[in-house]
Amino acid sequence: MWNGITTTGKPRSPGAGWWYRQASSLRLPVYKRLISEMRARGMSPEGIAGSLTHYARRHLSGLNRRDVVSGGASDTAAALSDDVVGEQRVLLEEIVALLPAEKGVAATRFLLGMLRTATILHAGPACRDALETLAGEQLEEATLEDLLIPNTGYSSETLYDVDCVQRMLEQFLLSNTTAYGADGRSPEITADEAPSGELMPASTVARLVDGYLAEVGTDASLKSTKFQQIAALVPDYARSLDDGLYRAIDIFIKAHPWLTESEKEQLCRLMNCQKLSLEACTHAAQNERLPLRVVVQVLFFEQLRLRTTMTSWFFANDNNAVVDQGSPSSRRKSGGEIDFAAGSEDNDDDDKVVVYTPGSSEQHASAMSVEDIRQRVVELEDECSSMRQEMHRLGKPKAGIGGGGRPGALGRLFRKLGIGGGVRPPSQQQQQPRLPSSGGEKRSRFLDLGC
């Protein structure tokens, strides 16, 4: 102020947490009396949680994850004397006891940091249970880095505390999916039928759990049963794609090469082969670590998906598209028609499918090369044929062999896959052209393939 006029501009009003710094300088007994009095006078839970967060970050050592990672959990605890460890443990338990029980008032990252510090300081069970409950209710706000809590117990076998994450996941399901039962699982519920308010947190937690399983799956001490328990807790409707779960299973199988075929099949039952993307299906079809039954299922559903896509292309709705049955050179330009340019061998447009969209002032044409589709069908045929020859080479079929040397059960399986003909010796096999040259015969060939 100079002569009644301020020279620093308009004064700024203090924020809601203006008293956090001053209160954090108080000793613990006085600070507890201050928090109790403010709560009695009606202070908001957010304000109390903010003050406790500021106080904990100032007085608890090793609360930030970077401090633990730089020195390690055991080194951080060993660097403190027994008296200091005892004081830190009491301080942490007192702060947790003062935390409001309302959901969302404290940050999830802060709660998980307190839980990690409680694990290092060997805090009491009541303190850890309270932190797990608060963090589990808002688990969708956590990150993978926050969930990697080191296991510091002397009798622990795993590198990370997976039991703690399992309990927090159960708490999340209990508080967010109570409409679907105590376990939070309902196979009949799909992503379209699930309430929008629960689908977003559940999908976020599903991706988080899949990433966590992929991270802890590299630990050779992690049991297969524990892996299955955590993966099975996620509701079915929460995963729109099972690519993350497939990646976690593949990493776990790679880190545990001593697993039997039955144990691998139990792990693979956790994922739905119909919910794998094209990239995941391609990887799974070439993955030698997966059981043969799973590879056959992946190939079957991939061919079924390709067949459905091809059928939707070649048999469009009559109300929206009409197939041109005229001469090869004629082309109908009216809206709502699909023209297959199936000309003679000299016509270069016989490998293009041109779709005309109705209801527009100008024609929008989108062309897709049939050569790509043909190549994909050929690759599927080759993969299934090689698998069939490998099965016969192992000498498993002994009964029910019909024409072509194929067992009846495998014959039905290959007929479902759309593969005809028996396995003939190389001397009797004849090289047949993949597809005829004319457009009409090409479409007939695609129909014979089940597309």
Phi, psi and chi 1 to 4 in degrees:
 res  aa     phi    psi   chi1   chi2   chi3   chi4
   1 MET       -  136.5  -60.6  -69.8  -66.0      -
   2 TRP  -139.0  113.2 -178.8   82.8      -      -
   3 ASN    57.4   39.1 -161.7   16.5      -      -
   4 GLY    81.6    2.9      -      -      -      -
   5 ILE  -120.4  128.8  -59.4  176.2      -      -
   6 THR   -78.8  144.1  178.6      -      -      -
   7 THR  -109.7   -0.1   57.9      -      -      -
   8 THR  -103.6    9.3   57.9      -      -      -
   9 GLY    85.7 -171.5      -      -      -      -
  10 LYS   -70.2  128.7 -174.6  177.4 -179.6 -179.7
  11 PRO   -67.8  143.4   24.4  -33.7      -      -
  12 ARG   -89.4  139.4  -61.9  179.7  179.9  178.5
  13 SER   -79.3  138.6   59.3      -      -      -
  14 PRO   -66.6  149.4   24.9  -33.1      -      -
  15 GLY   -76.8 -177.1      -      -      -      -
  16 ALA   -68.1  -26.2      -      -      -      -
  17 GLY  -103.2   32.8      -      -      -      -
  18 TRP   -65.6  -23.5   61.0  -90.1      -      -
  19 TRP   -96.3    0.4   56.9  -81.0      -      -
  20 TYR   -61.8  -45.8  -68.3  170.3      -      -
  21 ARG   -66.1  -43.2 -176.1  175.2 -179.7 -179.3
  22 GLN   -66.1  -39.7  -72.2   77.8    6.8      -
  23 ALA   -69.9  -30.0      -      -      -      -
  24 SER   -70.8  -13.7   62.6      -      -      -
  25 SER   -84.1   -5.8   60.8      -      -      -
  26 LEU   -79.4  155.6  -59.1  174.9      -      -
  27 ARG   -74.3  161.0  -62.7 -179.6   61.8   85.8
  28 LEU   -58.6  -45.6 -178.8   60.4      -      -
  29 PRO   -60.8  -43.4  -25.0   35.9      -      -
  30 VAL   -67.7  -38.8 -179.8      -      -      -
  31 TYR   -65.1  -38.2 -179.6   75.1      -      -
  32 LYS   -63.5  -41.2  -71.6  174.8   57.6  178.4
  33 ARG   -64.7  -37.0  -67.6  176.7   56.8 -174.4
  34 LEU   -64.7  -46.0  175.0   64.5      -      -
  35 ILE   -65.4  -39.6  -66.6  -61.8      -      -
  36 SER   -64.5  -40.1  -59.9      -      -      -
  37 GLU   -68.0  -41.4 -174.4   66.2   22.1      -
  38 MET   -65.4  -37.5  -73.9 -173.7  168.8      -
  39 ARG   -67.8  -37.3  179.0  175.3  -65.8  171.8
  40 ALA   -67.6  -29.5      -      -      -      -
  41 ARG   -87.3    5.8  -70.1 -179.9  178.9  -88.0
  42 GLY    92.8   23.6      -      -      -      -
  43 MET   -67.8  146.5  173.3  163.9  -80.3      -
  44 SER   -65.7  148.8   64.1      -      -      -
  45 PRO   -61.4  -30.8  -23.0   33.3      -      -
  46 GLU   -64.3  -40.6  -69.4   79.5    4.7      -
  47 GLY   -66.0  -40.9      -      -      -      -
  48 ILE   -66.7  -43.0  -64.7  176.5      -      -
  49 ALA   -64.5  -36.9      -      -      -      -
  50 GLY   -64.5  -40.1      -      -      -      -
  51 SER   -67.2  -41.9  177.0      -      -      -
  52 LEU   -64.1  -37.2  -69.5  170.1      -      -
  53 THR   -63.2  -45.4  -58.2      -      -      -
  54 HIS   -64.0  -40.4 -165.8  -81.7      -      -
  55 TYR   -66.5  -42.0 -167.0   88.5      -      -
  56 ALA   -66.7  -42.3      -      -      -      -
  57 ARG   -65.6  -25.7  -66.6 -171.8 -175.5  -81.2
  58 ARG   -84.0  -32.4  179.7  170.7 -179.6  176.1
  59 HIS  -110.4  -17.3  -65.7  -80.6      -      -
  60 LEU   -96.5  121.6  -76.1  176.7      -      -
  61 SER   -84.7  145.0   58.7      -      -      -
  62 GLY    77.6   15.2      -      -      -      -
  63 LEU   -72.2  -34.9 -175.3   57.7      -      -
  64 ASN   -77.4  142.2  -63.1  -35.2      -      -
  65 ARG   -66.0  -31.7  179.7  174.1  174.2   82.1
  66 ARG   -65.4  -27.8   58.6  176.4  177.9  -88.6
  67 ASP   -70.0  -36.7  -60.8  -25.4      -      -
  68 VAL   -73.9  -39.7  179.2      -      -      -
  69 VAL   -68.0  -37.7  172.5      -      -      -
  70 SER   -65.8  -37.1   60.1      -      -      -
  71 GLY  -110.7  -16.5      -      -      -      -
  72 GLY    91.9  153.5      -      -      -      -
  73 ALA   -66.8  -43.8      -      -      -      -
  74 SER   -68.5  -37.7   58.9      -      -      -
  75 ASP   -66.9  -36.6  -63.1  -20.4      -      -
  76 THR   -64.9  -41.8  -57.2      -      -      -
  77 ALA   -72.2  -34.9      -      -      -      -
  78 ALA   -72.9  -25.0      -      -      -      -
  79 ALA   -71.5  -17.0      -      -      -      -
  80 LEU   -99.5  145.4  -56.2  175.6      -      -
  81 SER   -74.3  168.3   61.1      -      -      -
  82 ASP   -64.6  -37.2  -65.5  -21.2      -      -
  83 ASP   -65.7  -41.6  -63.7  -21.7      -      -
  84 VAL   -67.8  -39.0  175.3      -      -      -
  85 VAL   -62.1  -40.8  169.8      -      -      -
  86 GLY   -64.2  -42.2      -      -      -      -
  87 GLU   -64.5  -41.4  -66.2  176.5   -1.6      -
  88 GLN   -65.4  -38.1  -66.8  -82.9  -66.9      -
  89 ARG   -64.7  -44.4 -174.6 -173.2  -55.1  113.9
  90 VAL   -63.7  -42.0  172.0      -      -      -
  91 LEU   -61.9  -43.5  175.7   61.8      -      -
  92 LEU   -64.6  -43.4 -172.7  142.6      -      -
  93 GLU   -65.0  -36.5  -67.9  176.4   -7.4      -
  94 GLU   -67.9  -39.5  -67.3  -70.1  -14.1      -
  95 ILE   -66.7  -41.1  -67.1  176.1      -      -
  96 VAL   -64.0  -37.2  172.2      -      -      -
  97 ALA   -65.8  -27.1      -      -      -      -
  98 LEU   -87.1  -11.0  -67.2  173.4      -      -
  99 LEU   -64.5  138.1  -78.6  173.4      -      -
 100 PRO   -65.9  147.7  -18.8   30.6      -      -
 101 ALA   -85.8   -5.0      -      -      -      -
 102 GLU   -68.5  147.4  -72.3   80.6    2.0      -
 103 LYS   -77.4  134.1  176.1 -177.6  176.7 -178.4
 104 GLY    86.9   -0.3      -      -      -      -
 105 VAL   -78.2  -28.2  -64.2      -      -      -
 106 ALA  -110.2  144.6      -      -      -      -
 107 ALA   -67.3  142.9      -      -      -      -
 108 THR   -65.2  -36.6  -53.3      -      -      -
 109 ARG   -62.9  -39.0 -170.0  178.4 -172.3   88.8
 110 PHE   -67.2  -42.1  166.6   72.5      -      -
 111 LEU   -63.6  -42.3  -65.1  174.5      -      -
 112 LEU   -70.1  -32.2  -67.9  175.6      -      -
 113 GLY   -65.9  -39.9      -      -      -      -
 114 MET   -64.6  -38.5  -67.8  -78.1  -71.8      -
 115 LEU   -66.1  -39.9 -178.6   58.1      -      -
 116 ARG   -64.3  -41.2 -176.9  170.8   52.9 -109.9
 117 THR   -67.1  -37.3  -54.1      -      -      -
 118 ALA   -63.7  -34.9      -      -      -      -
 119 THR   -66.9  -39.9  -56.3      -      -      -
 120 ILE   -69.3  -39.8  -62.5  172.7      -      -
 121 LEU   -85.7   -0.6  -63.0  177.0      -      -
 122 HIS    56.3   54.2  -58.0  -75.1      -      -
 123 ALA   -69.9  168.6      -      -      -      -
 124 GLY   -68.9  160.6      -      -      -      -
 125 PRO   -61.0  -36.2  -20.7   32.4      -      -
 126 ALA   -63.7  -39.0      -      -      -      -
 127 CYS   -65.1  -43.9  175.6      -      -      -
 128 ARG   -69.8  -38.2  -63.8 -167.5   57.3 -178.6
 129 ASP   -63.6  -39.6  -68.1  -17.1      -      -
 130 ALA   -64.4  -41.6      -      -      -      -
 131 LEU   -67.9  -40.1  -70.9  172.5      -      -
 132 GLU   -64.7  -36.7  -70.9  176.3    0.4      -
 133 THR   -67.7  -45.7  -58.5      -      -      -
 134 LEU   -66.1  -42.3  -67.7  175.4      -      -
 135 ALA   -73.1  -33.6      -      -      -      -
 136 GLY   -68.1  -32.7      -      -      -      -
 137 GLU   -67.0  -24.8  -68.6  178.2   -9.2      -
 138 GLN  -124.9   44.6   49.7 -164.4   41.7      -
 139 LEU   -66.8  -22.2 -168.8   61.4      -      -
 140 GLU   -66.8  -16.4   70.2  -84.3    4.5      -
 141 GLU   -90.6   -2.1  -59.0  176.2    0.4      -
 142 ALA   -81.6  163.9      -      -      -      -
 143 THR  -118.0  164.4   60.5      -      -      -
 144 LEU   -62.5  -36.7  176.9   58.6      -      -
 145 GLU   -63.5  -35.1 -176.5 -176.5   30.9      -
 146 ASP   -71.8  -28.2  -61.3  -29.1      -      -
 147 LEU   -80.1  -14.5  -69.2 -178.7      -      -
 148 LEU   -79.7   76.7  -62.4  177.9      -      -
 149 ILE   -89.7  121.6  -58.4  174.4      -      -
 150 PRO   -68.0  148.7   24.1  -32.5      -      -
 151 ASN   -96.5  108.9 -148.9  -18.7      -      -
 152 THR  -103.1    4.1   58.2      -      -      -
 153 GLY   -70.7  148.8      -      -      -      -
 154 TYR   -71.5  -29.5  -64.0  103.3      -      -
 155 SER   -95.3    6.2   59.5      -      -      -
 156 SER   -76.7  145.9   59.8      -      -      -
 157 GLU  -104.9  -33.7  -61.6  179.0   -4.4      -
 158 THR   -88.2  159.6   57.6      -      -      -
 159 LEU   -73.9  -38.1  179.7   61.2      -      -
 160 TYR  -113.8  156.2  -63.1  104.5      -      -
 161 ASP   -82.4   86.7 -166.0  -11.1      -      -
 162 VAL   -76.2  -26.8  -66.3      -      -      -
 163 ASP   -65.1  -36.9  -65.4  -30.4      -      -
 164 CYS   -64.2  -43.7  174.6      -      -      -
 165 VAL   -65.0  -36.9  175.5      -      -      -
 166 GLN   -64.3  -41.7 -179.1  178.4   -4.3      -
 167 ARG   -66.2  -39.3  -70.3 -169.6  -66.4  -93.1
 168 MET   -66.7  -37.2  -72.7 -169.6  -66.4      -
 169 LEU   -65.3  -40.3 -178.9   57.3      -      -
 170 GLU   -63.2  -38.5  -67.8  173.8   -9.4      -
 171 GLN   -66.4  -38.2  178.8   63.0   32.7      -
 172 PHE   -63.1  -45.1  170.5   80.0      -      -
 173 LEU   -65.1  -35.9  -64.2  173.6      -      -
 174 LEU   -68.6  -34.7 -176.0   61.8      -      -
 175 SER   -93.4  -16.0   59.2      -      -      -
 176 ASN  -116.0  -18.8  -69.6  -87.1      -      -
 177 THR  -128.7   41.9   57.6      -      -      -
 178 THR   -67.2  -21.4   55.0      -      -      -
 179 ALA   -69.7  -16.1      -      -      -      -
 180 TYR  -109.6   19.6  -56.3  112.2      -      -
 181 GLY   106.1  171.9      -      -      -      -
 182 ALA   -68.6  -32.3      -      -      -      -
 183 ASP   -87.9   -9.4   55.8   -5.9      -      -
 184 GLY    75.5   11.3      -      -      -      -
 185 ARG  -116.1  136.2  -70.0 -180.0   59.3   81.4
 186 SER  -150.1  102.8  178.6      -      -      -
 187 PRO   -60.4  -23.3  -20.1   32.0      -      -
 188 GLU   -79.0  -17.0  -66.7   79.8    8.9      -
 189 ILE   -82.5  129.0  -60.8  -64.4      -      -
 190 THR  -109.7  175.1   60.7      -      -      -
 191 ALA   -65.8  -30.6      -      -      -      -
 192 ASP   -75.5  -29.9  -62.8  -26.9      -      -
 193 GLU   -87.7  -19.5  -60.8  172.6   -7.2      -
 194 ALA   -71.6  144.8      -      -      -      -
 195 PRO   -60.9  141.5  -21.1   31.1      -      -
 196 SER   -63.6  -28.9   58.2      -      -      -
 197 GLY   -69.0  -24.4      -      -      -      -
 198 GLU  -101.4  -20.3  -65.5 -178.3   -0.9      -
 199 LEU   -68.0  -42.1 -178.3   58.7      -      -
 200 MET   -66.1  -50.2 -175.6   61.5   67.0      -
 201 PRO   -62.6  -39.0  -21.5   33.2      -      -
 202 ALA   -65.7  -39.8      -      -      -      -
 203 SER   -65.9  -39.4  -58.9      -      -      -
 204 THR   -64.0  -43.6  -55.9      -      -      -
 205 VAL   -67.9  -34.6  171.7      -      -      -
 206 ALA   -62.6  -45.2      -      -      -      -
 207 ARG   -64.1  -37.1  -69.0 -168.5  -64.2  -92.1
 208 LEU   -65.1  -42.9 -178.2   64.2      -      -
 209 VAL   -67.2  -40.5  171.6      -      -      -
 210 ASP   -62.5  -41.4  -66.9  -16.1      -      -
 211 GLY   -66.6  -37.2      -      -      -      -
 212 TYR   -65.8  -42.1  179.0   79.2      -      -
 213 LEU   -64.6  -36.0  -69.0  174.9      -      -
 214 ALA   -67.5  -31.5      -      -      -      -
 215 GLU   -76.6  -46.8 -173.2   68.8   26.6      -
 216 VAL   -81.6  -12.2  -58.7      -      -      -
 217 GLY   -66.8  -18.4      -      -      -      -
 218 THR   -75.6  -11.7   57.1      -      -      -
 219 ASP   -76.0  118.3 -172.4    3.2      -      -
 220 ALA   -69.0  -18.1      -      -      -      -
 221 SER   -84.2   -9.9  -58.5      -      -      -
 222 LEU   -73.1  126.4 -178.0   62.1      -      -
 223 LYS   -77.2  151.0  -63.4  -65.8 -170.4  -70.5
 224 SER   -66.5  -35.0  175.0      -      -      -
 225 THR   -65.2  -39.7   54.7      -      -      -
 226 LYS   -67.0  -39.2  179.3   61.2   65.0  175.3
 227 PHE   -60.1  -44.0 -176.1   93.6      -      -
 228 GLN   -68.0  -37.5  -64.0  179.8   42.8      -
 229 GLN   -62.6  -44.0  -69.9  175.0    1.9      -
 230 ILE   -69.6  -42.1  -62.3  177.3      -      -
 231 ALA   -67.0  -34.5      -      -      -      -
 232 ALA   -76.7  -12.9      -      -      -      -
 233 LEU   -72.1  -25.4  -76.6  175.6      -      -
 234 VAL   -71.4  129.7  179.6      -      -      -
 235 PRO   -61.5  152.5  -20.9   31.4      -      -
 236 ASP   -65.3  -36.3  -63.6  -26.1      -      -
 237 TYR   -74.8  -11.7   65.7   84.5      -      -
 238 ALA   -75.4  -24.6      -      -      -      -
 239 ARG  -100.8  111.5  -68.0 -170.4  177.4  100.4
 240 SER   -76.7  -32.2   57.9      -      -      -
 241 LEU  -132.3  146.1  -72.3  176.7      -      -
 242 ASP  -100.8   22.8  -79.1    8.5      -      -
 243 ASP   -64.9  -42.1  -69.1    5.5      -      -
 244 GLY   -64.9  -39.7      -      -      -      -
 245 LEU   -68.0  -38.9 -177.9   58.5      -      -
 246 TYR   -62.4  -40.4  164.5   69.7      -      -
 247 ARG   -63.6  -41.4  176.4  175.0  174.8  -90.9
 248 ALA   -65.0  -41.2      -      -      -      -
 249 ILE   -65.0  -41.8  -67.1  174.5      -      -
 250 ASP   -64.0  -40.7 -175.0   37.4      -      -
 251 ILE   -65.6  -40.8  -68.8  176.4      -      -
 252 PHE   -64.7  -43.8 -175.2   83.7      -      -
 253 ILE   -64.4  -38.0  -66.2  176.8      -      -
 254 LYS   -66.2  -36.4 -176.4  177.9 -179.8 -179.5
 255 ALA   -80.3  -11.7      -      -      -      -
 256 HIS  -126.4   73.6  -60.1   73.4      -      -
 257 PRO   -69.8  -10.7   25.5  -33.2      -      -
 258 TRP   -86.5    2.5   54.7   84.1      -      -
 259 LEU   -65.7  141.7  -67.3  176.5      -      -
 260 THR   -80.2  170.1   61.3      -      -      -
 261 GLU   -64.9  -37.2  -70.5  -64.0  -39.8      -
 262 SER   -66.3  -38.9   60.7      -      -      -
 263 GLU   -66.9  -37.7  -67.7  175.3  -19.1      -
 264 LYS   -64.7  -40.0  -68.2 -179.5 -179.7  179.4
 265 GLU   -66.1  -36.6  -70.9 -176.7   -0.5      -
 266 GLN   -63.7  -39.3  -69.8  179.7   -1.0      -
 267 LEU   -65.7  -41.1  -73.8  171.5      -      -
 268 CYS   -71.3  -18.7  -66.9      -      -      -
 269 ARG   -69.8  -15.1  -70.6 -166.4 -171.0  103.8
 270 LEU   -68.1  -27.5  -64.7  170.8      -      -
 271 MET  -103.4  156.9   64.7  178.4  179.6      -
 272 ASN  -103.7  115.6 -171.9   -4.2      -      -
 273 CYS   -63.9  -23.8  -64.3      -      -      -
 274 GLN   -76.0  -13.0  -58.6 -175.5   50.6      -
 275 LYS  -105.6   21.8  -63.6  170.5   66.3  174.7
 276 LEU   -94.4  141.8  -65.5  177.5      -      -
 277 SER   -74.0  172.8   64.2      -      -      -
 278 LEU   -63.6  -38.0 -178.4   59.0      -      -
 279 GLU   -66.0  -42.0  -67.7   78.2    8.9      -
 280 ALA   -67.1  -38.4      -      -      -      -
 281 CYS   -63.5  -41.6  -72.3      -      -      -
 282 THR   -63.0  -41.0  -55.9      -      -      -
 283 HIS   -68.1  -41.5 -174.5  -84.4      -      -
 284 ALA   -67.8  -34.4      -      -      -      -
 285 ALA   -66.2  -23.8      -      -      -      -
 286 GLN  -106.6    6.7  -56.6  173.7    0.1      -
 287 ASN   -85.7  113.2 -165.7  -13.8      -      -
 288 GLU   -77.0  -14.0  -61.1  178.7   -6.5      -
 289 ARG   -79.3  -20.9  -67.6 -175.7  -69.6  -90.9
 290 LEU   -78.1  150.8  -63.4 -179.1      -      -
 291 PRO   -63.4  154.7  -20.0   31.1      -      -
 292 LEU   -64.5  -34.8 -176.6   59.5      -      -
 293 ARG   -61.4  -40.1 -176.9 -168.6  -58.6  -89.4
 294 VAL   -68.5  -40.3  179.2      -      -      -
 295 VAL   -62.7  -40.4  176.4      -      -      -
 296 VAL   -64.1  -40.6  171.6      -      -      -
 297 GLN   -63.4  -41.5  -70.3  179.3   -2.1      -
 298 VAL   -63.0  -44.4  170.3      -      -      -
 299 LEU   -65.4  -37.5  -71.0  174.6      -      -
 300 PHE   -64.7  -48.0  171.5   74.3      -      -
 301 PHE   -69.7  -30.9  -73.2  118.1      -      -
 302 GLU   -67.4  -41.8 -174.3  179.4    5.6      -
 303 GLN   -68.5  -36.0 -170.3 -174.7   40.3      -
 304 LEU   -64.2  -39.3 -177.3   62.1      -      -
 305 ARG   -65.8  -40.6 -176.1 -173.8  -52.7  171.8
 306 LEU   -66.0  -38.7 -180.0   61.0      -      -
 307 ARG   -64.5  -42.1  179.5 -173.7  -53.5  171.3
 308 THR   -63.9  -40.9  -55.8      -      -      -
 309 THR   -65.1  -43.0  -55.4      -      -      -
 310 MET   -65.5  -37.9  -65.1  -76.6  -66.0      -
 311 THR   -64.8  -39.1  -56.8      -      -      -
 312 SER   -67.2  -25.9   63.3      -      -      -
 313 TRP   -76.7  -46.5  -73.5  -15.6      -      -
 314 PHE   -87.4  -19.7  -74.1   99.0      -      -
 315 PHE  -123.6   72.7  -61.4   97.6      -      -
 316 ALA   -75.8  165.1      -      -      -      -
 317 ASN   -63.4  134.5 -165.6  -27.5      -      -
 318 ASP   -64.7  -25.0  -65.6  -21.7      -      -
 319 ASN   -74.9  -21.0  -62.8  -31.4      -      -
 320 ASN  -112.2  -21.5  -62.1  -30.2      -      -
 321 ALA  -149.7  147.4      -      -      -      -
 322 VAL  -131.3  131.2  177.1      -      -      -
 323 VAL   -79.2  131.4  179.1      -      -      -
 324 ASP   -77.1  116.8 -174.4    9.1      -      -
 325 GLN  -101.3   10.8  -59.7  -68.3  -16.1      -
 326 GLY   -79.5 -159.8      -      -      -      -
 327 SER   -68.7  160.3   60.1      -      -      -
 328 PRO   -61.9  -32.3  -22.9   34.0      -      -
 329 SER   -85.1  -16.4   59.0      -      -      -
 330 SER   -81.0  148.1   63.5      -      -      -
 331 ARG  -146.8  122.4 -174.6 -177.3  -55.0  -87.7
 332 ARG   -88.3  130.8  -61.0  179.8 -177.3  177.0
 333 LYS   -99.6   -1.5  -60.6  -69.9 -174.9  167.6
 334 SER   -69.7  153.6   60.0      -      -      -
 335 GLY   -70.2  150.2      -      -      -      -
 336 GLY    83.8   17.2      -      -      -      -
 337 GLU  -122.5  148.0  -64.2 -176.9   -0.3      -
 338 ILE  -114.7  127.0  -61.3  179.2      -      -
 339 ASP  -111.6  118.1 -176.4   11.7      -      -
 340 PHE   -93.0  111.5  -64.3   96.3      -      -
 341 ALA   -77.7   77.9      -      -      -      -
 342 ALA  -104.1   77.6      -      -      -      -
 343 GLY   -90.8 -158.2      -      -      -      -
 344 SER   -78.5 -178.5   60.1      -      -      -
 345 GLU   -67.0  -24.4  -62.8 -177.7   -2.9      -
 346 ASP   -80.9  -11.6  -62.5  -26.5      -      -
 347 ASN   -83.7  123.2 -168.7   -2.8      -      -
 348 ASP   -80.7   -8.1  -64.5  -23.5      -      -
 349 ASP   -92.5    8.9  -64.7  -25.0      -      -
 350 ASP   -77.5   -6.1   58.9  -10.3      -      -
 351 ASP  -101.8   16.5  -72.4  -15.9      -      -
 352 LYS  -121.5  140.3  -62.3  -70.1 -177.0  178.8
 353 VAL  -113.5  115.1  178.6      -      -      -
 354 VAL  -105.0  124.8 -177.1      -      -      -
 355 VAL  -112.0  127.7 -179.1      -      -      -
 356 TYR  -105.3  126.1  -65.6   98.4      -      -
 357 THR   -89.8  127.5  -54.2      -      -      -
 358 PRO   -80.4  170.4   28.5  -34.1      -      -
 359 GLY    76.8   28.0      -      -      -      -
 360 SER  -135.7  150.6  175.9      -      -      -
 361 SER   -70.8  -29.6   58.3      -      -      -
 362 GLU  -124.9  154.8   57.3 -179.3   -5.5      -
 363 GLN   -81.8  130.0  -64.9  172.8  -18.5      -
 364 HIS  -107.9  112.6  -60.0  -83.7      -      -
 365 ALA  -110.4  134.2      -      -      -      -
 366 SER  -126.8  123.4   60.4      -      -      -
 367 ALA  -109.3  138.5      -      -      -      -
 368 MET  -128.3  132.5  176.7  173.5  -68.2      -
 369 SER   -73.1  130.0  175.7      -      -      -
 370 VAL   -73.5  -18.0 -179.6      -      -      -
 371 GLU   -63.8  -37.0 -170.1   65.1   29.0      -
 372 ASP   -65.6  -41.8  -62.1  -22.7      -      -
 373 ILE   -64.9  -42.2  -56.4  172.6      -      -
 374 ARG   -61.9  -41.0  178.9 -166.3  -51.7  167.0
 375 GLN   -65.3  -38.5 -177.4   65.8   25.1      -
 376 ARG   -67.4  -39.5 -172.6   56.0 -176.4  163.1
 377 VAL   -64.6  -39.9  172.9      -      -      -
 378 VAL   -63.8  -41.6  170.4      -      -      -
 379 GLU   -63.5  -41.6  -69.2  177.3   -0.5      -
 380 LEU   -63.5  -39.7  -74.1  174.6      -      -
 381 GLU   -63.2  -42.8  -75.5 -176.2  -21.2      -
 382 ASP   -65.2  -41.8  -66.0  -19.4      -      -
 383 GLU   -64.1  -46.3  -69.1  177.2    2.6      -
 384 CYS   -65.3  -36.8  -65.9      -      -      -
 385 SER   -66.3  -41.9  177.6      -      -      -
 386 SER   -65.5  -38.1   60.8      -      -      -
 387 MET   -65.8  -39.3  -69.8  176.2   56.3      -
 388 ARG   -64.2  -42.8  178.5  177.9   56.0 -170.5
 389 GLN   -66.1  -34.7  -65.3  177.5    5.1      -
 390 GLU   -66.9  -38.8 -177.0   66.2   18.7      -
 391 MET   -62.2  -43.3  -69.1  179.4 -177.3      -
 392 HIS   -69.5  -30.7  -74.7  -78.3      -      -
 393 ARG   -69.0  -32.9 -170.2 -176.3   63.5   81.2
 394 LEU   -69.3  -18.2  -66.3  175.5      -      -
 395 GLY    77.8   23.9      -      -      -      -
 396 LYS   -71.2  -43.9  -67.7 -176.6  179.0  180.0
 397 PRO   -69.0  122.8   24.7  -33.3      -      -
 398 LYS  -124.4  -23.7  -64.8 -178.7  179.9 -179.9
 399 ALA  -130.3  157.4      -      -      -      -
 400 GLY    71.5   30.7      -      -      -      -
 401 ILE   -86.8  124.5  -61.2  178.3      -      -
 402 GLY  -104.6 -152.7      -      -      -      -
 403 GLY   -62.2  135.6      -      -      -      -
 404 GLY    87.1    3.4      -      -      -      -
 405 GLY    71.3   32.6      -      -      -      -
 406 ARG  -115.3  131.3  177.4 -172.6  -60.9  164.4
 407 PRO   -64.8  155.7   20.6  -29.7      -      -
 408 GLY   -62.9  -42.7      -      -      -      -
 409 ALA   -64.7  -44.7      -      -      -      -
 410 LEU   -67.0  -33.3  -71.6  178.1      -      -
 411 GLY   -62.4  -41.1      -      -      -      -
 412 ARG   -66.3  -37.5  -69.9 -168.3  -62.8  -89.8
 413 LEU   -63.3  -44.2  174.3   60.4      -      -
 414 PHE   -69.8  -31.6  -67.7  135.2      -      -
 415 ARG   -66.8  -35.2  -77.0 -165.0  -63.9  -89.3
 416 LYS   -65.4  -35.0  -69.7 -178.3  179.3  179.6
 417 LEU   -74.7   -8.2  -67.9  175.5      -      -
 418 GLY    84.2   24.5      -      -      -      -
 419 ILE  -111.0  119.3  -57.7  175.0      -      -
 420 GLY  -106.5  167.7      -      -      -      -
 421 GLY    86.6  152.3      -      -      -      -
 422 GLY   -92.4  177.5      -      -      -      -
 423 VAL   -91.0  116.3  179.2      -      -      -
 424 ARG  -108.2  155.3  -65.3  174.8  -64.8 -180.0
 425 PRO   -60.2  157.0  -21.0   32.0      -      -
 426 PRO   -60.5  -31.1  -23.1   33.3      -      -
 427 SER   -69.5  -26.4   59.7      -      -      -
 428 GLN   -94.7   -9.8  -61.2  178.5    4.4      -
 429 GLN   -74.3  138.5  -66.1  179.8   -7.1      -
 430 GLN  -115.3  138.8  -63.6  179.8   -0.9      -
 431 GLN   -74.2  116.9 -174.2   68.0   21.0      -
 432 GLN  -109.8  143.6  -62.4  -68.0  -21.7      -
 433 PRO   -64.9  144.9   22.2  -32.2      -      -
 434 ARG   -65.5  -49.5  -67.9  -65.8 -178.1 -175.6
 435 LEU  -140.5  144.7  -66.8  173.5      -      -
 436 PRO   -66.0  168.4  -17.6   29.5      -      -
 437 SER   -85.8  -35.4   58.3      -      -      -
 438 SER   -75.9  157.2   64.1      -      -      -
 439 GLY   -67.4  -41.7      -      -      -      -
 440 GLY   -64.3  -42.5      -      -      -      -
 441 GLU   -67.8  -30.4  -66.6  178.0  -12.7      -
 442 LYS   -64.6  -44.5  -73.5 -176.8  179.0 -179.1
 443 ARG   -65.4  -34.7  -69.3 -166.3  -64.1  -86.1
 444 SER   -65.4  -38.5  176.0      -      -      -
 445 ARG   -64.8  -39.8  174.5   58.1  177.0  166.4
 446 PHE   -65.4  -36.6  -81.9  118.0      -      -
 447 LEU   -67.7  -36.7  -63.5  178.1      -      -
 448 ASP   -65.4  -29.0  -67.8  -19.4      -      -
 449 LEU   -75.9   -3.1  -73.0  175.9      -      -
 450 GLY    88.4    9.9      -      -      -      -
 451 CYS   -90.6      -  -60.1      -      -      -
